[in-house]
């Protein structure tokens, strides 16, 4: 195993933990029809602010990084 593969593996594991933590920290959506209507109205009128928006963007970034490191590791390990 080369040094590059070890570094990518460590980054991959950290990104996986980042995805897990940020998804678990996000607040849940309201259940039922009233929650669906209220949630749609809040998103439409732009009331989704604060920590939930930050965690959503952060988890998206972690997921994209996780996908990229997965592709890089699979291409280096297949050789």
HTML snippet that shows the backbone in 3Dmol.js (N, CA, C, O; Angstrom):
<script src="https://3Dmol.org/build/3Dmol-min.js"></script>
<div id="view" style="width:600px;height:400px;position:relative"></div>
<script>
const pdb = `
ATOM      1  N   UNK A   1       0.857  -1.172   0.000  1.00  0.00           N
ATOM      2  CA  UNK A   1       0.000   0.000   0.000  1.00  0.00           C
ATOM      3  C   UNK A   1       0.905   1.238   0.000  1.00  0.00           C
ATOM      4  O   UNK A   1       1.797   1.374   0.838  1.00  0.00           O
ATOM      5  N   UNK A   2       0.659   2.121  -0.943  1.00  0.00           N
ATOM      6  CA  UNK A   2       1.495   3.311  -1.053  1.00  0.00           C
ATOM      7  C   UNK A   2       1.049   4.385  -0.053  1.00  0.00           C
ATOM      8  O   UNK A   2       0.001   4.275   0.584  1.00  0.00           O
ATOM      9  N   UNK A   3       1.869   5.407   0.058  1.00  0.00           N
ATOM     10  CA  UNK A   3       1.559   6.501   0.987  1.00  0.00           C
ATOM     11  C   UNK A   3       0.306   7.243   0.544  1.00  0.00           C
ATOM     12  O   UNK A   3      -0.490   7.672   1.379  1.00  0.00           O
ATOM     13  N   UNK A   4       0.127   7.396  -0.768  1.00  0.00           N
ATOM     14  CA  UNK A   4      -1.063   8.081  -1.283  1.00  0.00           C
ATOM     15  C   UNK A   4      -2.338   7.320  -0.926  1.00  0.00           C
ATOM     16  O   UNK A   4      -3.341   7.930  -0.555  1.00  0.00           O
ATOM     17  N   UNK A   5      -2.304   6.009  -1.034  1.00  0.00           N
ATOM     18  CA  UNK A   5      -3.474   5.201  -0.683  1.00  0.00           C
ATOM     19  C   UNK A   5      -3.792   5.290   0.809  1.00  0.00           C
ATOM     20  O   UNK A   5      -4.961   5.316   1.196  1.00  0.00           O
ATOM     21  N   UNK A   6      -2.766   5.335   1.637  1.00  0.00           N
ATOM     22  CA  UNK A   6      -2.977   5.459   3.085  1.00  0.00           C
ATOM     23  C   UNK A   6      -3.599   6.814   3.414  1.00  0.00           C
ATOM     24  O   UNK A   6      -4.525   6.895   4.221  1.00  0.00           O
ATOM     25  N   UNK A   7      -3.092   7.875   2.790  1.00  0.00           N
ATOM     26  CA  UNK A   7      -3.635   9.215   3.029  1.00  0.00           C
ATOM     27  C   UNK A   7      -5.084   9.291   2.558  1.00  0.00           C
ATOM     28  O   UNK A   7      -5.937   9.835   3.259  1.00  0.00           O
ATOM     29  N   UNK A   8      -5.365   8.746   1.374  1.00  0.00           N
ATOM     30  CA  UNK A   8      -6.746   8.751   0.861  1.00  0.00           C
ATOM     31  C   UNK A   8      -7.678   7.936   1.750  1.00  0.00           C
ATOM     32  O   UNK A   8      -8.832   8.313   1.949  1.00  0.00           O
ATOM     33  N   UNK A   9      -7.188   6.831   2.281  1.00  0.00           N
ATOM     34  CA  UNK A   9      -8.005   6.006   3.166  1.00  0.00           C
ATOM     35  C   UNK A   9      -8.341   6.742   4.457  1.00  0.00           C
ATOM     36  O   UNK A   9      -9.473   6.673   4.935  1.00  0.00           O
ATOM     37  N   UNK A  10      -7.372   7.441   5.018  1.00  0.00           N
ATOM     38  CA  UNK A  10      -7.611   8.213   6.247  1.00  0.00           C
ATOM     39  C   UNK A  10      -8.618   9.331   5.980  1.00  0.00           C
ATOM     40  O   UNK A  10      -9.540   9.543   6.768  1.00  0.00           O
ATOM     41  N   UNK A  11      -8.440  10.049   4.863  1.00  0.00           N
ATOM     42  CA  UNK A  11      -9.396  11.110   4.504  1.00  0.00           C
ATOM     43  C   UNK A  11     -10.778  10.524   4.276  1.00  0.00           C
ATOM     44  O   UNK A  11     -11.779  11.115   4.683  1.00  0.00           O
ATOM     45  N   UNK A  12     -10.841   9.368   3.629  1.00  0.00           N
ATOM     46  CA  UNK A  12     -12.113   8.694   3.357  1.00  0.00           C
ATOM     47  C   UNK A  12     -12.849   8.345   4.662  1.00  0.00           C
ATOM     48  O   UNK A  12     -14.059   8.542   4.768  1.00  0.00           O
ATOM     49  N   UNK A  13     -12.127   7.839   5.623  1.00  0.00           N
ATOM     50  CA  UNK A  13     -12.723   7.483   6.915  1.00  0.00           C
ATOM     51  C   UNK A  13     -13.207   8.734   7.644  1.00  0.00           C
ATOM     52  O   UNK A  13     -14.286   8.729   8.235  1.00  0.00           O
ATOM     53  N   UNK A  14     -12.410   9.809   7.605  1.00  0.00           N
ATOM     54  CA  UNK A  14     -12.829  11.059   8.257  1.00  0.00           C
ATOM     55  C   UNK A  14     -14.069  11.646   7.590  1.00  0.00           C
ATOM     56  O   UNK A  14     -14.950  12.170   8.272  1.00  0.00           O
ATOM     57  N   UNK A  15     -14.145  11.564   6.264  1.00  0.00           N
ATOM     58  CA  UNK A  15     -15.331  12.052   5.560  1.00  0.00           C
ATOM     59  C   UNK A  15     -16.558  11.204   5.893  1.00  0.00           C
ATOM     60  O   UNK A  15     -17.661  11.732   6.036  1.00  0.00           O
ATOM     61  N   UNK A  16     -16.364   9.894   6.016  1.00  0.00           N
ATOM     62  CA  UNK A  16     -17.481   9.018   6.387  1.00  0.00           C
ATOM     63  C   UNK A  16     -18.008   9.384   7.772  1.00  0.00           C
ATOM     64  O   UNK A  16     -19.219   9.453   7.980  1.00  0.00           O
ATOM     65  N   UNK A  17     -17.107   9.615   8.706  1.00  0.00           N
ATOM     66  CA  UNK A  17     -17.531  10.021  10.048  1.00  0.00           C
ATOM     67  C   UNK A  17     -18.213  11.392  10.016  1.00  0.00           C
ATOM     68  O   UNK A  17     -19.171  11.629  10.753  1.00  0.00           O
ATOM     69  N   UNK A  18     -17.720  12.286   9.166  1.00  0.00           N
ATOM     70  CA  UNK A  18     -18.339  13.595   9.021  1.00  0.00           C
ATOM     71  C   UNK A  18     -19.759  13.512   8.503  1.00  0.00           C
ATOM     72  O   UNK A  18     -20.642  14.225   8.980  1.00  0.00           O
ATOM     73  N   UNK A  19     -19.986  12.638   7.519  1.00  0.00           N
ATOM     74  CA  UNK A  19     -21.341  12.448   6.989  1.00  0.00           C
ATOM     75  C   UNK A  19     -22.253  11.913   8.085  1.00  0.00           C
ATOM     76  O   UNK A  19     -23.370  12.399   8.259  1.00  0.00           O
ATOM     77  N   UNK A  20     -21.788  10.926   8.814  1.00  0.00           N
ATOM     78  CA  UNK A  20     -22.605  10.319   9.870  1.00  0.00           C
ATOM     79  C   UNK A  20     -22.973  11.352  10.936  1.00  0.00           C
ATOM     80  O   UNK A  20     -24.133  11.452  11.336  1.00  0.00           O
ATOM     81  N   UNK A  21     -21.989  12.112  11.390  1.00  0.00           N
ATOM     82  CA  UNK A  21     -22.236  13.081  12.467  1.00  0.00           C
ATOM     83  C   UNK A  21     -23.174  14.191  12.007  1.00  0.00           C
ATOM     84  O   UNK A  21     -24.108  14.546  12.726  1.00  0.00           O
ATOM     85  N   UNK A  22     -22.937  14.743  10.817  1.00  0.00           N
ATOM     86  CA  UNK A  22     -23.784  15.855  10.370  1.00  0.00           C
ATOM     87  C   UNK A  22     -25.213  15.413  10.093  1.00  0.00           C
ATOM     88  O   UNK A  22     -26.149  16.174  10.341  1.00  0.00           O
ATOM     89  N   UNK A  23     -25.397  14.216   9.591  1.00  0.00           N
ATOM     90  CA  UNK A  23     -26.763  13.733   9.361  1.00  0.00           C
ATOM     91  C   UNK A  23     -27.474  13.497  10.689  1.00  0.00           C
ATOM     92  O   UNK A  23     -28.658  13.807  10.820  1.00  0.00           O
ATOM     93  N   UNK A  24     -26.770  12.957  11.666  1.00  0.00           N
ATOM     94  CA  UNK A  24     -27.397  12.711  12.966  1.00  0.00           C
ATOM     95  C   UNK A  24     -27.709  14.002  13.722  1.00  0.00           C
ATOM     96  O   UNK A  24     -28.644  14.034  14.522  1.00  0.00           O
ATOM     97  N   UNK A  25     -26.944  15.061  13.482  1.00  0.00           N
ATOM     98  CA  UNK A  25     -27.181  16.323  14.172  1.00  0.00           C
ATOM     99  C   UNK A  25     -28.334  17.136  13.582  1.00  0.00           C
ATOM    100  O   UNK A  25     -28.859  18.037  14.237  1.00  0.00           O
ATOM    101  N   UNK A  26     -28.726  16.821  12.350  1.00  0.00           N
ATOM    102  CA  UNK A  26     -29.813  17.569  11.719  1.00  0.00           C
ATOM    103  C   UNK A  26     -31.134  17.246  12.395  1.00  0.00           C
ATOM    104  O   UNK A  26     -31.360  16.121  12.841  1.00  0.00           O
ATOM    105  N   UNK A  27     -32.002  18.248  12.464  1.00  0.00           N
ATOM    106  CA  UNK A  27     -33.311  18.014  13.076  1.00  0.00           C
ATOM    107  C   UNK A  27     -34.205  17.270  12.100  1.00  0.00           C
ATOM    108  O   UNK A  27     -34.082  17.416  10.884  1.00  0.00           O
ATOM    109  N   UNK A  28     -35.111  16.469  12.655  1.00  0.00           N
ATOM    110  CA  UNK A  28     -36.010  15.684  11.829  1.00  0.00           C
ATOM    111  C   UNK A  28     -37.119  16.527  11.250  1.00  0.00           C
ATOM    112  O   UNK A  28     -37.426  17.609  11.751  1.00  0.00           O
ATOM    113  N   UNK A  29     -37.717  16.020  10.192  1.00  0.00           N
ATOM    114  CA  UNK A  29     -38.846  16.693   9.569  1.00  0.00           C
ATOM    115  C   UNK A  29     -40.117  16.313  10.314  1.00  0.00           C
ATOM    116  O   UNK A  29     -40.207  15.230  10.893  1.00  0.00           O
ATOM    117  N   UNK A  30     -41.098  17.209  10.298  1.00  0.00           N
ATOM    118  CA  UNK A  30     -42.383  16.926  10.943  1.00  0.00           C
ATOM    119  C   UNK A  30     -43.126  15.865  10.147  1.00  0.00           C
ATOM    120  O   UNK A  30     -43.114  15.867   8.916  1.00  0.00           O
ATOM    121  N   UNK A  31     -43.773  14.961  10.871  1.00  0.00           N
ATOM    122  CA  UNK A  31     -44.504  13.888  10.214  1.00  0.00           C
ATOM    123  C   UNK A  31     -45.945  14.321   9.956  1.00  0.00           C
ATOM    124  O   UNK A  31     -46.459  15.232  10.605  1.00  0.00           O
ATOM    125  N   UNK A  32     -46.565  13.674   9.026  1.00  0.00           N
ATOM    126  CA  UNK A  32     -47.967  13.944   8.755  1.00  0.00           C
ATOM    127  C   UNK A  32     -48.171  14.998   7.686  1.00  0.00           C
ATOM    128  O   UNK A  32     -47.221  15.614   7.203  1.00  0.00           O
ATOM    129  N   UNK A  33     -49.441  15.194   7.324  1.00  0.00           N
ATOM    130  CA  UNK A  33     -49.788  16.122   6.261  1.00  0.00           C
ATOM    131  C   UNK A  33     -49.528  17.567   6.661  1.00  0.00           C
ATOM    132  O   UNK A  33     -49.077  18.359   5.834  1.00  0.00           O
ATOM    133  N   UNK A  34     -49.800  17.922   7.894  1.00  0.00           N
ATOM    134  CA  UNK A  34     -49.583  19.303   8.324  1.00  0.00           C
ATOM    135  C   UNK A  34     -48.102  19.656   8.310  1.00  0.00           C
ATOM    136  O   UNK A  34     -47.733  20.787   7.994  1.00  0.00           O
ATOM    137  N   UNK A  35     -47.269  18.709   8.646  1.00  0.00           N
ATOM    138  CA  UNK A  35     -45.831  18.954   8.598  1.00  0.00           C
ATOM    139  C   UNK A  35     -45.335  19.111   7.178  1.00  0.00           C
ATOM    140  O   UNK A  35     -44.437  19.910   6.913  1.00  0.00           O
ATOM    141  N   UNK A  36     -45.917  18.351   6.261  1.00  0.00           N
ATOM    142  CA  UNK A  36     -45.517  18.454   4.861  1.00  0.00           C
ATOM    143  C   UNK A  36     -45.915  19.800   4.281  1.00  0.00           C
ATOM    144  O   UNK A  36     -45.156  20.400   3.519  1.00  0.00           O
ATOM    145  N   UNK A  37     -47.097  20.275   4.634  1.00  0.00           N
ATOM    146  CA  UNK A  37     -47.550  21.573   4.130  1.00  0.00           C
ATOM    147  C   UNK A  37     -46.723  22.697   4.742  1.00  0.00           C
ATOM    148  O   UNK A  37     -46.289  23.602   4.030  1.00  0.00           O
ATOM    149  N   UNK A  38     -46.506  22.650   6.028  1.00  0.00           N
ATOM    150  CA  UNK A  38     -45.726  23.693   6.688  1.00  0.00           C
ATOM    151  C   UNK A  38     -44.282  23.672   6.216  1.00  0.00           C
ATOM    152  O   UNK A  38     -43.681  24.726   6.011  1.00  0.00           O
ATOM    153  N   UNK A  39     -43.722  22.489   6.043  1.00  0.00           N
ATOM    154  CA  UNK A  39     -42.346  22.393   5.580  1.00  0.00           C
ATOM    155  C   UNK A  39     -42.168  22.940   4.186  1.00  0.00           C
ATOM    156  O   UNK A  39     -41.170  23.601   3.897  1.00  0.00           O
ATOM    157  N   UNK A  40     -43.132  22.670   3.311  1.00  0.00           N
ATOM    158  CA  UNK A  40     -43.074  23.208   1.959  1.00  0.00           C
ATOM    159  C   UNK A  40     -43.200  24.713   1.940  1.00  0.00           C
ATOM    160  O   UNK A  40     -42.523  25.385   1.162  1.00  0.00           O
ATOM    161  N   UNK A  41     -44.059  25.250   2.785  1.00  0.00           N
ATOM    162  CA  UNK A  41     -44.240  26.697   2.840  1.00  0.00           C
ATOM    163  C   UNK A  41     -42.990  27.376   3.397  1.00  0.00           C
ATOM    164  O   UNK A  41     -42.598  28.439   2.916  1.00  0.00           O
ATOM    165  N   UNK A  42     -42.369  26.777   4.396  1.00  0.00           N
ATOM    166  CA  UNK A  42     -41.165  27.369   4.969  1.00  0.00           C
ATOM    167  C   UNK A  42     -40.025  27.367   3.966  1.00  0.00           C
ATOM    168  O   UNK A  42     -39.274  28.338   3.872  1.00  0.00           O
ATOM    169  N   UNK A  43     -39.891  26.283   3.218  1.00  0.00           N
ATOM    170  CA  UNK A  43     -38.837  26.224   2.218  1.00  0.00           C
ATOM    171  C   UNK A  43     -39.116  27.207   1.091  1.00  0.00           C
ATOM    172  O   UNK A  43     -38.200  27.863   0.595  1.00  0.00           O
ATOM    173  N   UNK A  44     -40.376  27.312   0.686  1.00  0.00           N
ATOM    174  CA  UNK A  44     -40.762  28.202  -0.409  1.00  0.00           C
ATOM    175  C   UNK A  44     -40.501  29.657  -0.047  1.00  0.00           C
ATOM    176  O   UNK A  44     -40.005  30.426  -0.870  1.00  0.00           O
ATOM    177  N   UNK A  45     -40.830  30.031   1.167  1.00  0.00           N
ATOM    178  CA  UNK A  45     -40.671  31.417   1.581  1.00  0.00           C
ATOM    179  C   UNK A  45     -39.298  31.709   2.184  1.00  0.00           C
ATOM    180  O   UNK A  45     -39.051  32.826   2.638  1.00  0.00           O
ATOM    181  N   UNK A  46     -38.413  30.729   2.194  1.00  0.00           N
ATOM    182  CA  UNK A  46     -37.042  30.967   2.618  1.00  0.00           C
ATOM    183  C   UNK A  46     -36.842  31.097   4.113  1.00  0.00           C
ATOM    184  O   UNK A  46     -36.000  31.886   4.542  1.00  0.00           O
ATOM    185  N   UNK A  47     -37.579  30.359   4.922  1.00  0.00           N
ATOM    186  CA  UNK A  47     -37.430  30.472   6.368  1.00  0.00           C
ATOM    187  C   UNK A  47     -36.473  29.438   6.938  1.00  0.00           C
ATOM    188  O   UNK A  47     -36.301  29.368   8.155  1.00  0.00           O
ATOM    189  N   UNK A  48     -35.853  28.641   6.094  1.00  0.00           N
ATOM    190  CA  UNK A  48     -34.915  27.627   6.580  1.00  0.00           C
ATOM    191  C   UNK A  48     -33.557  28.291   6.787  1.00  0.00           C
ATOM    192  O   UNK A  48     -32.766  28.397   5.850  1.00  0.00           O
ATOM    193  N   UNK A  49     -33.295  28.726   7.982  1.00  0.00           N
ATOM    194  CA  UNK A  49     -32.069  29.452   8.290  1.00  0.00           C
ATOM    195  C   UNK A  49     -31.359  28.799   9.466  1.00  0.00           C
ATOM    196  O   UNK A  49     -31.901  27.915  10.130  1.00  0.00           O
ATOM    197  N   UNK A  50     -30.161  29.245   9.702  1.00  0.00           N
ATOM    198  CA  UNK A  50     -29.458  28.845  10.905  1.00  0.00           C
ATOM    199  C   UNK A  50     -28.703  27.545  10.788  1.00  0.00           C
ATOM    200  O   UNK A  50     -28.130  27.218   9.749  1.00  0.00           O
ATOM    201  N   UNK A  51     -28.719  26.811  11.886  1.00  0.00           N
ATOM    202  CA  UNK A  51     -27.898  25.615  12.018  1.00  0.00           C
ATOM    203  C   UNK A  51     -28.328  24.499  11.071  1.00  0.00           C
ATOM    204  O   UNK A  51     -27.474  23.770  10.567  1.00  0.00           O
ATOM    205  N   UNK A  52     -29.623  24.346  10.816  1.00  0.00           N
ATOM    206  CA  UNK A  52     -30.077  23.284   9.910  1.00  0.00           C
ATOM    207  C   UNK A  52     -29.544  23.496   8.497  1.00  0.00           C
ATOM    208  O   UNK A  52     -29.128  22.547   7.832  1.00  0.00           O
ATOM    209  N   UNK A  53     -29.560  24.734   8.050  1.00  0.00           N
ATOM    210  CA  UNK A  53     -29.044  25.020   6.711  1.00  0.00           C
ATOM    211  C   UNK A  53     -27.543  24.767   6.650  1.00  0.00           C
ATOM    212  O   UNK A  53     -27.048  24.202   5.674  1.00  0.00           O
ATOM    213  N   UNK A  54     -26.822  25.175   7.676  1.00  0.00           N
ATOM    214  CA  UNK A  54     -25.383  24.947   7.729  1.00  0.00           C
ATOM    215  C   UNK A  54     -25.055  23.451   7.739  1.00  0.00           C
ATOM    216  O   UNK A  54     -24.165  22.998   7.019  1.00  0.00           O
ATOM    217  N   UNK A  55     -25.780  22.693   8.556  1.00  0.00           N
ATOM    218  CA  UNK A  55     -25.528  21.251   8.623  1.00  0.00           C
ATOM    219  C   UNK A  55     -25.886  20.567   7.309  1.00  0.00           C
ATOM    220  O   UNK A  55     -25.231  19.602   6.914  1.00  0.00           O
ATOM    221  N   UNK A  56     -26.908  21.052   6.640  1.00  0.00           N
ATOM    222  CA  UNK A  56     -27.294  20.486   5.349  1.00  0.00           C
ATOM    223  C   UNK A  56     -26.198  20.694   4.314  1.00  0.00           C
ATOM    224  O   UNK A  56     -25.848  19.773   3.577  1.00  0.00           O
ATOM    225  N   UNK A  57     -25.658  21.904   4.262  1.00  0.00           N
ATOM    226  CA  UNK A  57     -24.581  22.188   3.315  1.00  0.00           C
ATOM    227  C   UNK A  57     -23.312  21.432   3.686  1.00  0.00           C
ATOM    228  O   UNK A  57     -22.593  20.954   2.810  1.00  0.00           O
ATOM    229  N   UNK A  58     -23.041  21.325   4.963  1.00  0.00           N
ATOM    230  CA  UNK A  58     -21.856  20.614   5.416  1.00  0.00           C
ATOM    231  C   UNK A  58     -21.951  19.119   5.093  1.00  0.00           C
ATOM    232  O   UNK A  58     -20.975  18.515   4.648  1.00  0.00           O
ATOM    233  N   UNK A  59     -23.117  18.532   5.316  1.00  0.00           N
ATOM    234  CA  UNK A  59     -23.277  17.104   5.002  1.00  0.00           C
ATOM    235  C   UNK A  59     -23.198  16.863   3.499  1.00  0.00           C
ATOM    236  O   UNK A  59     -22.702  15.822   3.068  1.00  0.00           O
ATOM    237  N   UNK A  60     -23.681  17.815   2.691  1.00  0.00           N
ATOM    238  CA  UNK A  60     -23.547  17.694   1.240  1.00  0.00           C
ATOM    239  C   UNK A  60     -22.075  17.726   0.840  1.00  0.00           C
ATOM    240  O   UNK A  60     -21.645  16.946  -0.011  1.00  0.00           O
ATOM    241  N   UNK A  61     -21.313  18.612   1.440  1.00  0.00           N
ATOM    242  CA  UNK A  61     -19.876  18.676   1.152  1.00  0.00           C
ATOM    243  C   UNK A  61     -19.146  17.412   1.558  1.00  0.00           C
ATOM    244  O   UNK A  61     -18.297  16.910   0.822  1.00  0.00           O
ATOM    245  N   UNK A  62     -19.480  16.899   2.733  1.00  0.00           N
ATOM    246  CA  UNK A  62     -18.871  15.639   3.170  1.00  0.00           C
ATOM    247  C   UNK A  62     -19.243  14.497   2.226  1.00  0.00           C
ATOM    248  O   UNK A  62     -18.397  13.661   1.907  1.00  0.00           O
ATOM    249  N   UNK A  63     -20.490  14.453   1.779  1.00  0.00           N
ATOM    250  CA  UNK A  63     -20.932  13.379   0.886  1.00  0.00           C
ATOM    251  C   UNK A  63     -20.214  13.447  -0.460  1.00  0.00           C
ATOM    252  O   UNK A  63     -19.828  12.414  -1.008  1.00  0.00           O
ATOM    253  N   UNK A  64     -20.034  14.651  -0.995  1.00  0.00           N
ATOM    254  CA  UNK A  64     -19.325  14.802  -2.264  1.00  0.00           C
ATOM    255  C   UNK A  64     -17.866  14.379  -2.097  1.00  0.00           C
ATOM    256  O   UNK A  64     -17.315  13.690  -2.955  1.00  0.00           O
ATOM    257  N   UNK A  65     -17.243  14.792  -0.995  1.00  0.00           N
ATOM    258  CA  UNK A  65     -15.868  14.371  -0.728  1.00  0.00           C
ATOM    259  C   UNK A  65     -15.751  12.867  -0.559  1.00  0.00           C
ATOM    260  O   UNK A  65     -14.791  12.255  -1.025  1.00  0.00           O
ATOM    261  N   UNK A  66     -16.736  12.273   0.111  1.00  0.00           N
ATOM    262  CA  UNK A  66     -16.745  10.822   0.299  1.00  0.00           C
ATOM    263  C   UNK A  66     -16.853  10.108  -1.044  1.00  0.00           C
ATOM    264  O   UNK A  66     -16.175   9.106  -1.272  1.00  0.00           O
ATOM    265  N   UNK A  67     -17.694  10.613  -1.922  1.00  0.00           N
ATOM    266  CA  UNK A  67     -17.852  10.019  -3.246  1.00  0.00           C
ATOM    267  C   UNK A  67     -16.557  10.117  -4.043  1.00  0.00           C
ATOM    268  O   UNK A  67     -16.142   9.152  -4.685  1.00  0.00           O
ATOM    269  N   UNK A  68     -15.920  11.285  -3.999  1.00  0.00           N
ATOM    270  CA  UNK A  68     -14.679  11.462  -4.751  1.00  0.00           C
ATOM    271  C   UNK A  68     -13.561  10.568  -4.221  1.00  0.00           C
ATOM    272  O   UNK A  68     -12.818   9.975  -5.004  1.00  0.00           O
ATOM    273  N   UNK A  69     -13.437  10.468  -2.901  1.00  0.00           N
ATOM    274  CA  UNK A  69     -12.390   9.593  -2.363  1.00  0.00           C
ATOM    275  C   UNK A  69     -12.701   8.122  -2.650  1.00  0.00           C
ATOM    276  O   UNK A  69     -11.784   7.321  -2.830  1.00  0.00           O
ATOM    277  N   UNK A  70     -13.987   7.763  -2.692  1.00  0.00           N
ATOM    278  CA  UNK A  70     -14.359   6.393  -3.057  1.00  0.00           C
ATOM    279  C   UNK A  70     -13.909   6.075  -4.480  1.00  0.00           C
ATOM    280  O   UNK A  70     -13.361   5.007  -4.750  1.00  0.00           O
ATOM    281  N   UNK A  71     -14.152   7.019  -5.376  1.00  0.00           N
ATOM    282  CA  UNK A  71     -13.738   6.804  -6.763  1.00  0.00           C
ATOM    283  C   UNK A  71     -12.226   6.754  -6.898  1.00  0.00           C
ATOM    284  O   UNK A  71     -11.697   5.924  -7.639  1.00  0.00           O
ATOM    285  N   UNK A  72     -11.525   7.629  -6.192  1.00  0.00           N
ATOM    286  CA  UNK A  72     -10.062   7.621  -6.256  1.00  0.00           C
ATOM    287  C   UNK A  72      -9.476   6.335  -5.672  1.00  0.00           C
ATOM    288  O   UNK A  72      -8.536   5.765  -6.225  1.00  0.00           O
ATOM    289  N   UNK A  73     -10.037   5.888  -4.556  1.00  0.00           N
ATOM    290  CA  UNK A  73      -9.526   4.651  -3.951  1.00  0.00           C
ATOM    291  C   UNK A  73      -9.817   3.438  -4.821  1.00  0.00           C
ATOM    292  O   UNK A  73      -8.985   2.537  -4.929  1.00  0.00           O
ATOM    293  N   UNK A  74     -10.983   3.409  -5.437  1.00  0.00           N
ATOM    294  CA  UNK A  74     -11.310   2.253  -6.278  1.00  0.00           C
ATOM    295  C   UNK A  74     -10.432   2.230  -7.528  1.00  0.00           C
ATOM    296  O   UNK A  74     -10.062   1.156  -8.001  1.00  0.00           O
ATOM    297  N   UNK A  75     -10.097   3.397  -8.065  1.00  0.00           N
ATOM    298  CA  UNK A  75      -9.254   3.419  -9.243  1.00  0.00           C
ATOM    299  C   UNK A  75      -7.803   3.076  -8.908  1.00  0.00           C
ATOM    300  O   UNK A  75      -7.101   2.488  -9.731  1.00  0.00           O
ATOM    301  N   UNK A  76      -7.353   3.438  -7.711  1.00  0.00           N
ATOM    302  CA  UNK A  76      -5.966   3.117  -7.346  1.00  0.00           C
ATOM    303  C   UNK A  76      -5.832   1.680  -6.869  1.00  0.00           C
ATOM    304  O   UNK A  76      -4.769   1.079  -7.024  1.00  0.00           O
ATOM    305  N   UNK A  77      -6.882   1.118  -6.295  1.00  0.00           N
ATOM    306  CA  UNK A  77      -6.792  -0.252  -5.779  1.00  0.00           C
ATOM    307  C   UNK A  77      -7.004  -1.297  -6.869  1.00  0.00           C
ATOM    308  O   UNK A  77      -6.594  -2.446  -6.709  1.00  0.00           O
ATOM    309  N   UNK A  78      -7.637  -0.915  -7.972  1.00  0.00           N
ATOM    310  CA  UNK A  78      -7.894  -1.888  -9.035  1.00  0.00           C
ATOM    311  C   UNK A  78      -6.621  -2.191  -9.803  1.00  0.00           C
ATOM    312  O   UNK A  78      -6.452  -3.303 -10.304  1.00  0.00           O
ATOM    313  N   UNK A  79      -5.720  -1.220  -9.902  1.00  0.00           N
ATOM    314  CA  UNK A  79      -4.490  -1.419 -10.667  1.00  0.00           C
ATOM    315  C   UNK A  79      -3.749  -2.552 -10.099  1.00  0.00           C
ATOM    316  O   UNK A  79      -2.675  -2.897 -10.591  1.00  0.00           O
TER     317      UNK A  79
END
`;
const viewer = $3Dmol.createViewer("view");
viewer.addModel(pdb, "pdb");
viewer.setStyle({}, {cartoon: {color: "spectrum"}});
viewer.zoomTo();
viewer.render();
</script>
